Amino acid sequence: MDGRFNSVAILDAIPNGEWNTARRLLDDLKDIAGYTAMGLHVRYFRVESTKDLQLAATSLVKEAMTAA
């Protein structure tokens, strides 16, 4: 991924049924990345448990470690 360090990671732990600002942020950032911030990568992780959080963190660390 070319934009490892030009990235935004969204960790969404908002309970189901509540107004999901994390999803709104994801949609907004994807729009911005498409026409204003070329090269911006937006990562989204749904976090419903500690395990989900660990998997998200592991994924982000792996990306950072493989950066050129």
PyMOL Python script that loads the backbone (N, CA, C, O; Angstrom):
from pymol import cmd

cmd.read_pdbstr("""\
ATOM      1  N   MET A   1       0.853  -1.188   0.000  1.00  0.00           N
ATOM      2  CA  MET A   1       0.000   0.000   0.000  1.00  0.00           C
ATOM      3  C   MET A   1       0.884   1.233   0.000  1.00  0.00           C
ATOM      4  O   MET A   1       1.700   1.411   0.904  1.00  0.00           O
ATOM      5  N   ASP A   2       0.734   2.075  -0.992  1.00  0.00           N
ATOM      6  CA  ASP A   2       1.586   3.243  -1.150  1.00  0.00           C
ATOM      7  C   ASP A   2       1.373   4.303  -0.087  1.00  0.00           C
ATOM      8  O   ASP A   2       2.287   5.084   0.181  1.00  0.00           O
ATOM      9  N   GLY A   3       0.201   4.360   0.528  1.00  0.00           N
ATOM     10  CA  GLY A   3      -0.103   5.445   1.442  1.00  0.00           C
ATOM     11  C   GLY A   3      -0.012   5.090   2.902  1.00  0.00           C
ATOM     12  O   GLY A   3      -0.742   5.643   3.725  1.00  0.00           O
ATOM     13  N   ARG A   4       0.876   4.172   3.237  1.00  0.00           N
ATOM     14  CA  ARG A   4       0.949   3.719   4.627  1.00  0.00           C
ATOM     15  C   ARG A   4       1.055   4.868   5.619  1.00  0.00           C
ATOM     16  O   ARG A   4       0.474   4.813   6.703  1.00  0.00           O
ATOM     17  N   PHE A   5       1.785   5.892   5.256  1.00  0.00           N
ATOM     18  CA  PHE A   5       1.951   6.990   6.187  1.00  0.00           C
ATOM     19  C   PHE A   5       1.175   8.220   5.761  1.00  0.00           C
ATOM     20  O   PHE A   5       1.407   9.320   6.263  1.00  0.00           O
ATOM     21  N   ASN A   6       0.264   8.029   4.845  1.00  0.00           N
ATOM     22  CA  ASN A   6      -0.702   9.061   4.495  1.00  0.00           C
ATOM     23  C   ASN A   6      -2.064   8.408   4.653  1.00  0.00           C
ATOM     24  O   ASN A   6      -2.825   8.261   3.696  1.00  0.00           O
ATOM     25  N   SER A   7      -2.346   8.024   5.886  1.00  0.00           N
ATOM     26  CA  SER A   7      -3.515   7.198   6.169  1.00  0.00           C
ATOM     27  C   SER A   7      -4.263   7.677   7.398  1.00  0.00           C
ATOM     28  O   SER A   7      -3.720   8.347   8.277  1.00  0.00           O
ATOM     29  N   VAL A   8      -5.532   7.302   7.418  1.00  0.00           N
ATOM     30  CA  VAL A   8      -6.379   7.520   8.585  1.00  0.00           C
ATOM     31  C   VAL A   8      -6.974   6.168   8.940  1.00  0.00           C
ATOM     32  O   VAL A   8      -7.511   5.478   8.073  1.00  0.00           O
ATOM     33  N   ALA A   9      -6.882   5.789  10.194  1.00  0.00           N
ATOM     34  CA  ALA A   9      -7.495   4.549  10.663  1.00  0.00           C
ATOM     35  C   ALA A   9      -8.666   4.908  11.572  1.00  0.00           C
ATOM     36  O   ALA A   9      -8.523   5.679  12.520  1.00  0.00           O
ATOM     37  N   ILE A  10      -9.813   4.338  11.265  1.00  0.00           N
ATOM     38  CA  ILE A  10     -11.013   4.566  12.059  1.00  0.00           C
ATOM     39  C   ILE A  10     -11.322   3.286  12.812  1.00  0.00           C
ATOM     40  O   ILE A  10     -11.513   2.232  12.205  1.00  0.00           O
ATOM     41  N   LEU A  11     -11.370   3.373  14.124  1.00  0.00           N
ATOM     42  CA  LEU A  11     -11.741   2.245  14.977  1.00  0.00           C
ATOM     43  C   LEU A  11     -13.162   2.502  15.458  1.00  0.00           C
ATOM     44  O   LEU A  11     -13.392   3.365  16.305  1.00  0.00           O
ATOM     45  N   ASP A  12     -14.101   1.757  14.921  1.00  0.00           N
ATOM     46  CA  ASP A  12     -15.521   1.993  15.182  1.00  0.00           C
ATOM     47  C   ASP A  12     -16.020   1.064  16.287  1.00  0.00           C
ATOM     48  O   ASP A  12     -16.199  -0.134  16.071  1.00  0.00           O
ATOM     49  N   ALA A  13     -16.241   1.628  17.462  1.00  0.00           N
ATOM     50  CA  ALA A  13     -16.780   0.874  18.594  1.00  0.00           C
ATOM     51  C   ALA A  13     -18.129   1.433  19.033  1.00  0.00           C
ATOM     52  O   ALA A  13     -18.581   1.179  20.150  1.00  0.00           O
ATOM     53  N   ILE A  14     -18.763   2.190  18.154  1.00  0.00           N
ATOM     54  CA  ILE A  14     -20.063   2.774  18.471  1.00  0.00           C
ATOM     55  C   ILE A  14     -21.100   1.650  18.490  1.00  0.00           C
ATOM     56  O   ILE A  14     -21.181   0.868  17.543  1.00  0.00           O
ATOM     57  N   PRO A  15     -21.887   1.564  19.556  1.00  0.00           N
ATOM     58  CA  PRO A  15     -22.871   0.473  19.653  1.00  0.00           C
ATOM     59  C   PRO A  15     -23.875   0.505  18.503  1.00  0.00           C
ATOM     60  O   PRO A  15     -24.270   1.570  18.027  1.00  0.00           O
ATOM     61  N   ASN A  16     -24.276  -0.691  18.071  1.00  0.00           N
ATOM     62  CA  ASN A  16     -25.303  -0.800  17.038  1.00  0.00           C
ATOM     63  C   ASN A  16     -26.569  -0.104  17.506  1.00  0.00           C
ATOM     64  O   ASN A  16     -26.930  -0.173  18.681  1.00  0.00           O
ATOM     65  N   GLY A  17     -27.233   0.560  16.590  1.00  0.00           N
ATOM     66  CA  GLY A  17     -28.462   1.263  16.912  1.00  0.00           C
ATOM     67  C   GLY A  17     -28.257   2.726  17.259  1.00  0.00           C
ATOM     68  O   GLY A  17     -29.221   3.490  17.289  1.00  0.00           O
ATOM     69  N   GLU A  18     -27.027   3.130  17.520  1.00  0.00           N
ATOM     70  CA  GLU A  18     -26.729   4.539  17.789  1.00  0.00           C
ATOM     71  C   GLU A  18     -26.260   5.198  16.504  1.00  0.00           C
ATOM     72  O   GLU A  18     -25.783   4.527  15.589  1.00  0.00           O
ATOM     73  N   TRP A  19     -26.400   6.525  16.441  1.00  0.00           N
ATOM     74  CA  TRP A  19     -25.965   7.264  15.262  1.00  0.00           C
ATOM     75  C   TRP A  19     -24.468   7.046  15.089  1.00  0.00           C
ATOM     76  O   TRP A  19     -23.681   7.410  15.963  1.00  0.00           O
ATOM     77  N   ASN A  20     -24.080   6.463  13.986  1.00  0.00           N
ATOM     78  CA  ASN A  20     -22.708   6.025  13.798  1.00  0.00           C
ATOM     79  C   ASN A  20     -21.853   7.097  13.125  1.00  0.00           C
ATOM     80  O   ASN A  20     -21.782   7.178  11.898  1.00  0.00           O
ATOM     81  N   THR A  21     -21.215   7.907  13.945  1.00  0.00           N
ATOM     82  CA  THR A  21     -20.351   8.962  13.421  1.00  0.00           C
ATOM     83  C   THR A  21     -19.091   8.385  12.785  1.00  0.00           C
ATOM     84  O   THR A  21     -18.490   9.020  11.919  1.00  0.00           O
ATOM     85  N   ALA A  22     -18.687   7.198  13.201  1.00  0.00           N
ATOM     86  CA  ALA A  22     -17.506   6.572  12.594  1.00  0.00           C
ATOM     87  C   ALA A  22     -17.774   6.233  11.135  1.00  0.00           C
ATOM     88  O   ALA A  22     -16.911   6.446  10.283  1.00  0.00           O
ATOM     89  N   ARG A  23     -18.947   5.714  10.839  1.00  0.00           N
ATOM     90  CA  ARG A  23     -19.317   5.397   9.459  1.00  0.00           C
ATOM     91  C   ARG A  23     -19.432   6.674   8.630  1.00  0.00           C
ATOM     92  O   ARG A  23     -19.039   6.709   7.464  1.00  0.00           O
ATOM     93  N   ARG A  24     -19.968   7.704   9.240  1.00  0.00           N
ATOM     94  CA  ARG A  24     -20.088   8.995   8.549  1.00  0.00           C
ATOM     95  C   ARG A  24     -18.702   9.551   8.234  1.00  0.00           C
ATOM     96  O   ARG A  24     -18.466  10.060   7.138  1.00  0.00           O
ATOM     97  N   LEU A  25     -17.794   9.453   9.194  1.00  0.00           N
ATOM     98  CA  LEU A  25     -16.417   9.896   8.983  1.00  0.00           C
ATOM     99  C   LEU A  25     -15.771   9.097   7.856  1.00  0.00           C
ATOM    100  O   LEU A  25     -15.082   9.665   7.008  1.00  0.00           O
ATOM    101  N   LEU A  26     -15.987   7.795   7.841  1.00  0.00           N
ATOM    102  CA  LEU A  26     -15.447   6.944   6.778  1.00  0.00           C
ATOM    103  C   LEU A  26     -15.926   7.424   5.416  1.00  0.00           C
ATOM    104  O   LEU A  26     -15.121   7.606   4.502  1.00  0.00           O
ATOM    105  N   ASP A  27     -17.212   7.628   5.276  1.00  0.00           N
ATOM    106  CA  ASP A  27     -17.768   8.084   4.005  1.00  0.00           C
ATOM    107  C   ASP A  27     -17.203   9.440   3.592  1.00  0.00           C
ATOM    108  O   ASP A  27     -16.844   9.646   2.433  1.00  0.00           O
ATOM    109  N   ASP A  28     -17.129  10.357   4.547  1.00  0.00           N
ATOM    110  CA  ASP A  28     -16.599  11.690   4.252  1.00  0.00           C
ATOM    111  C   ASP A  28     -15.131  11.633   3.816  1.00  0.00           C
ATOM    112  O   ASP A  28     -14.737  12.295   2.855  1.00  0.00           O
ATOM    113  N   LEU A  29     -14.331  10.841   4.527  1.00  0.00           N
ATOM    114  CA  LEU A  29     -12.905  10.749   4.196  1.00  0.00           C
ATOM    115  C   LEU A  29     -12.674  10.078   2.850  1.00  0.00           C
ATOM    116  O   LEU A  29     -11.759  10.455   2.118  1.00  0.00           O
ATOM    117  N   LYS A  30     -13.491   9.092   2.520  1.00  0.00           N
ATOM    118  CA  LYS A  30     -13.361   8.465   1.201  1.00  0.00           C
ATOM    119  C   LYS A  30     -13.645   9.481   0.100  1.00  0.00           C
ATOM    120  O   LYS A  30     -12.956   9.508  -0.920  1.00  0.00           O
ATOM    121  N   ASP A  31     -14.655  10.309   0.307  1.00  0.00           N
ATOM    122  CA  ASP A  31     -14.952  11.354  -0.672  1.00  0.00           C
ATOM    123  C   ASP A  31     -13.778  12.319  -0.808  1.00  0.00           C
ATOM    124  O   ASP A  31     -13.365  12.653  -1.919  1.00  0.00           O
ATOM    125  N   ILE A  32     -13.252  12.759   0.314  1.00  0.00           N
ATOM    126  CA  ILE A  32     -12.130  13.701   0.316  1.00  0.00           C
ATOM    127  C   ILE A  32     -10.907  13.080  -0.359  1.00  0.00           C
ATOM    128  O   ILE A  32     -10.226  13.732  -1.151  1.00  0.00           O
ATOM    129  N   ALA A  33     -10.639  11.819  -0.037  1.00  0.00           N
ATOM    130  CA  ALA A  33      -9.476  11.141  -0.615  1.00  0.00           C
ATOM    131  C   ALA A  33      -9.605  11.003  -2.123  1.00  0.00           C
ATOM    132  O   ALA A  33      -8.603  10.945  -2.836  1.00  0.00           O
ATOM    133  N   GLY A  34     -10.829  10.952  -2.603  1.00  0.00           N
ATOM    134  CA  GLY A  34     -11.046  10.780  -4.030  1.00  0.00           C
ATOM    135  C   GLY A  34     -10.790  12.016  -4.873  1.00  0.00           C
ATOM    136  O   GLY A  34     -10.467  11.900  -6.055  1.00  0.00           O
ATOM    137  N   TYR A  35     -10.930  13.196  -4.285  1.00  0.00           N
ATOM    138  CA  TYR A  35     -10.772  14.391  -5.123  1.00  0.00           C
ATOM    139  C   TYR A  35      -9.927  15.505  -4.525  1.00  0.00           C
ATOM    140  O   TYR A  35      -9.563  16.436  -5.244  1.00  0.00           O
ATOM    141  N   THR A  36      -9.605  15.449  -3.254  1.00  0.00           N
ATOM    142  CA  THR A  36      -8.822  16.527  -2.655  1.00  0.00           C
ATOM    143  C   THR A  36      -7.473  16.049  -2.128  1.00  0.00           C
ATOM    144  O   THR A  36      -6.445  16.684  -2.364  1.00  0.00           O
ATOM    145  N   ALA A  37      -7.484  14.943  -1.425  1.00  0.00           N
ATOM    146  CA  ALA A  37      -6.275  14.431  -0.773  1.00  0.00           C
ATOM    147  C   ALA A  37      -5.821  13.154  -1.478  1.00  0.00           C
ATOM    148  O   ALA A  37      -5.908  12.058  -0.924  1.00  0.00           O
ATOM    149  N   MET A  38      -5.341  13.314  -2.697  1.00  0.00           N
ATOM    150  CA  MET A  38      -4.897  12.154  -3.462  1.00  0.00           C
ATOM    151  C   MET A  38      -3.834  11.388  -2.676  1.00  0.00           C
ATOM    152  O   MET A  38      -2.922  11.984  -2.103  1.00  0.00           O
ATOM    153  N   GLY A  39      -3.962  10.073  -2.656  1.00  0.00           N
ATOM    154  CA  GLY A  39      -2.995   9.247  -1.941  1.00  0.00           C
ATOM    155  C   GLY A  39      -3.380   8.949  -0.508  1.00  0.00           C
ATOM    156  O   GLY A  39      -2.732   8.135   0.150  1.00  0.00           O
ATOM    157  N   LEU A  40      -4.431   9.597  -0.013  1.00  0.00           N
ATOM    158  CA  LEU A  40      -4.882   9.324   1.355  1.00  0.00           C
ATOM    159  C   LEU A  40      -5.589   7.978   1.374  1.00  0.00           C
ATOM    160  O   LEU A  40      -6.507   7.734   0.590  1.00  0.00           O
ATOM    161  N   HIS A  41      -5.156   7.115   2.271  1.00  0.00           N
ATOM    162  CA  HIS A  41      -5.784   5.812   2.439  1.00  0.00           C
ATOM    163  C   HIS A  41      -6.594   5.839   3.728  1.00  0.00           C
ATOM    164  O   HIS A  41      -6.118   6.294   4.768  1.00  0.00           O
ATOM    165  N   VAL A  42      -7.807   5.352   3.646  1.00  0.00           N
ATOM    166  CA  VAL A  42      -8.698   5.334   4.805  1.00  0.00           C
ATOM    167  C   VAL A  42      -8.937   3.881   5.183  1.00  0.00           C
ATOM    168  O   VAL A  42      -9.418   3.088   4.375  1.00  0.00           O
ATOM    169  N   ARG A  43      -8.600   3.546   6.407  1.00  0.00           N
ATOM    170  CA  ARG A  43      -8.795   2.186   6.925  1.00  0.00           C
ATOM    171  C   ARG A  43      -9.916   2.217   7.950  1.00  0.00           C
ATOM    172  O   ARG A  43      -9.987   3.134   8.768  1.00  0.00           O
ATOM    173  N   TYR A  44     -10.779   1.238   7.911  1.00  0.00           N
ATOM    174  CA  TYR A  44     -11.915   1.154   8.817  1.00  0.00           C
ATOM    175  C   TYR A  44     -11.894  -0.208   9.499  1.00  0.00           C
ATOM    176  O   TYR A  44     -11.775  -1.245   8.846  1.00  0.00           O
ATOM    177  N   PHE A  45     -12.012  -0.184  10.812  1.00  0.00           N
ATOM    178  CA  PHE A  45     -12.071  -1.414  11.593  1.00  0.00           C
ATOM    179  C   PHE A  45     -13.292  -1.357  12.502  1.00  0.00           C
ATOM    180  O   PHE A  45     -13.455  -0.410  13.272  1.00  0.00           O
ATOM    181  N   ARG A  46     -14.134  -2.353  12.415  1.00  0.00           N
ATOM    182  CA  ARG A  46     -15.268  -2.476  13.341  1.00  0.00           C
ATOM    183  C   ARG A  46     -14.753  -3.184  14.583  1.00  0.00           C
ATOM    184  O   ARG A  46     -14.199  -4.279  14.493  1.00  0.00           O
ATOM    185  N   VAL A  47     -14.935  -2.560  15.744  1.00  0.00           N
ATOM    186  CA  VAL A  47     -14.410  -3.091  17.008  1.00  0.00           C
ATOM    187  C   VAL A  47     -15.582  -3.404  17.926  1.00  0.00           C
ATOM    188  O   VAL A  47     -16.211  -2.504  18.481  1.00  0.00           O
ATOM    189  N   GLU A  48     -15.862  -4.682  18.075  1.00  0.00           N
ATOM    190  CA  GLU A  48     -16.934  -5.119  18.960  1.00  0.00           C
ATOM    191  C   GLU A  48     -16.405  -5.901  20.159  1.00  0.00           C
ATOM    192  O   GLU A  48     -17.156  -6.260  21.065  1.00  0.00           O
ATOM    193  N   SER A  49     -15.098  -6.157  20.145  1.00  0.00           N
ATOM    194  CA  SER A  49     -14.504  -6.931  21.242  1.00  0.00           C
ATOM    195  C   SER A  49     -13.028  -6.568  21.375  1.00  0.00           C
ATOM    196  O   SER A  49     -12.459  -5.885  20.524  1.00  0.00           O
ATOM    197  N   THR A  50     -12.435  -7.031  22.440  1.00  0.00           N
ATOM    198  CA  THR A  50     -11.004  -6.827  22.634  1.00  0.00           C
ATOM    199  C   THR A  50     -10.223  -7.498  21.512  1.00  0.00           C
ATOM    200  O   THR A  50      -9.210  -6.972  21.052  1.00  0.00           O
ATOM    201  N   LYS A  51     -10.691  -8.646  21.080  1.00  0.00           N
ATOM    202  CA  LYS A  51     -10.036  -9.374  19.990  1.00  0.00           C
ATOM    203  C   LYS A  51     -10.050  -8.548  18.704  1.00  0.00           C
ATOM    204  O   LYS A  51      -9.047  -8.491  17.993  1.00  0.00           O
ATOM    205  N   ASP A  52     -11.180  -7.910  18.405  1.00  0.00           N
ATOM    206  CA  ASP A  52     -11.253  -7.041  17.225  1.00  0.00           C
ATOM    207  C   ASP A  52     -10.227  -5.916  17.313  1.00  0.00           C
ATOM    208  O   ASP A  52      -9.567  -5.595  16.324  1.00  0.00           O
ATOM    209  N   LEU A  53     -10.096  -5.327  18.480  1.00  0.00           N
ATOM    210  CA  LEU A  53      -9.127  -4.244  18.682  1.00  0.00           C
ATOM    211  C   LEU A  53      -7.703  -4.749  18.477  1.00  0.00           C
ATOM    212  O   LEU A  53      -6.884  -4.084  17.844  1.00  0.00           O
ATOM    213  N   GLN A  54      -7.421  -5.916  19.010  1.00  0.00           N
ATOM    214  CA  GLN A  54      -6.083  -6.500  18.832  1.00  0.00           C
ATOM    215  C   GLN A  54      -5.783  -6.764  17.356  1.00  0.00           C
ATOM    216  O   GLN A  54      -4.676  -6.499  16.888  1.00  0.00           O
ATOM    217  N   LEU A  55      -6.768  -7.285  16.627  1.00  0.00           N
ATOM    218  CA  LEU A  55      -6.567  -7.553  15.203  1.00  0.00           C
ATOM    219  C   LEU A  55      -6.333  -6.268  14.416  1.00  0.00           C
ATOM    220  O   LEU A  55      -5.493  -6.235  13.517  1.00  0.00           O
ATOM    221  N   ALA A  56      -7.065  -5.219  14.746  1.00  0.00           N
ATOM    222  CA  ALA A  56      -6.879  -3.929  14.074  1.00  0.00           C
ATOM    223  C   ALA A  56      -5.480  -3.386  14.352  1.00  0.00           C
ATOM    224  O   ALA A  56      -4.785  -2.945  13.437  1.00  0.00           O
ATOM    225  N   ALA A  57      -5.080  -3.420  15.603  1.00  0.00           N
ATOM    226  CA  ALA A  57      -3.752  -2.907  15.972  1.00  0.00           C
ATOM    227  C   ALA A  57      -2.654  -3.715  15.283  1.00  0.00           C
ATOM    228  O   ALA A  57      -1.680  -3.146  14.790  1.00  0.00           O
ATOM    229  N   THR A  58      -2.809  -5.026  15.248  1.00  0.00           N
ATOM    230  CA  THR A  58      -1.813  -5.877  14.582  1.00  0.00           C
ATOM    231  C   THR A  58      -1.723  -5.549  13.102  1.00  0.00           C
ATOM    232  O   THR A  58      -0.625  -5.471  12.552  1.00  0.00           O
ATOM    233  N   SER A  59      -2.840  -5.358  12.464  1.00  0.00           N
ATOM    234  CA  SER A  59      -2.847  -5.011  11.050  1.00  0.00           C
ATOM    235  C   SER A  59      -2.139  -3.688  10.798  1.00  0.00           C
ATOM    236  O   SER A  59      -1.351  -3.576   9.859  1.00  0.00           O
ATOM    237  N   LEU A  60      -2.409  -2.698  11.617  1.00  0.00           N
ATOM    238  CA  LEU A  60      -1.777  -1.383  11.439  1.00  0.00           C
ATOM    239  C   LEU A  60      -0.279  -1.445  11.701  1.00  0.00           C
ATOM    240  O   LEU A  60       0.497  -0.805  10.991  1.00  0.00           O
ATOM    241  N   VAL A  61       0.136  -2.201  12.702  1.00  0.00           N
ATOM    242  CA  VAL A  61       1.567  -2.338  13.001  1.00  0.00           C
ATOM    243  C   VAL A  61       2.266  -3.037  11.838  1.00  0.00           C
ATOM    244  O   VAL A  61       3.356  -2.622  11.445  1.00  0.00           O
ATOM    245  N   LYS A  62       1.673  -4.076  11.285  1.00  0.00           N
ATOM    246  CA  LYS A  62       2.275  -4.782  10.150  1.00  0.00           C
ATOM    247  C   LYS A  62       2.466  -3.837   8.963  1.00  0.00           C
ATOM    248  O   LYS A  62       3.502  -3.866   8.299  1.00  0.00           O
ATOM    249  N   GLU A  63       1.465  -3.007   8.704  1.00  0.00           N
ATOM    250  CA  GLU A  63       1.600  -2.037   7.612  1.00  0.00           C
ATOM    251  C   GLU A  63       2.739  -1.077   7.864  1.00  0.00           C
ATOM    252  O   GLU A  63       3.519  -0.773   6.961  1.00  0.00           O
ATOM    253  N   ALA A  64       2.834  -0.602   9.089  1.00  0.00           N
ATOM    254  CA  ALA A  64       3.905   0.351   9.434  1.00  0.00           C
ATOM    255  C   ALA A  64       5.282  -0.303   9.311  1.00  0.00           C
ATOM    256  O   ALA A  64       6.243   0.339   8.885  1.00  0.00           O
ATOM    257  N   MET A  65       5.371  -1.558   9.678  1.00  0.00           N
ATOM    258  CA  MET A  65       6.653  -2.250   9.646  1.00  0.00           C
ATOM    259  C   MET A  65       7.113  -2.563   8.225  1.00  0.00           C
ATOM    260  O   MET A  65       8.308  -2.737   7.986  1.00  0.00           O
ATOM    261  N   THR A  66       6.189  -2.634   7.296  1.00  0.00           N
ATOM    262  CA  THR A  66       6.572  -2.966   5.908  1.00  0.00           C
ATOM    263  C   THR A  66       6.752  -1.719   5.051  1.00  0.00           C
ATOM    264  O   THR A  66       6.955  -1.824   3.841  1.00  0.00           O
ATOM    265  N   ALA A  67       6.682  -0.558   5.655  1.00  0.00           N
ATOM    266  CA  ALA A  67       6.842   0.693   4.907  1.00  0.00           C
ATOM    267  C   ALA A  67       8.282   0.797   4.396  1.00  0.00           C
ATOM    268  O   ALA A  67       9.235   0.426   5.082  1.00  0.00           O
ATOM    269  N   ALA A  68       8.403   1.296   3.214  1.00  0.00           N
ATOM    270  CA  ALA A  68       9.735   1.443   2.614  1.00  0.00           C
ATOM    271  C   ALA A  68      10.425   2.679   3.129  1.00  0.00           C
ATOM    272  O   ALA A  68      11.555   2.965   2.733  1.00  0.00           O
TER     273      ALA A  68
END
""", "prot")
cmd.dss("prot")
cmd.show_as("cartoon", "prot")
cmd.util.cbc("prot")
cmd.orient("prot")
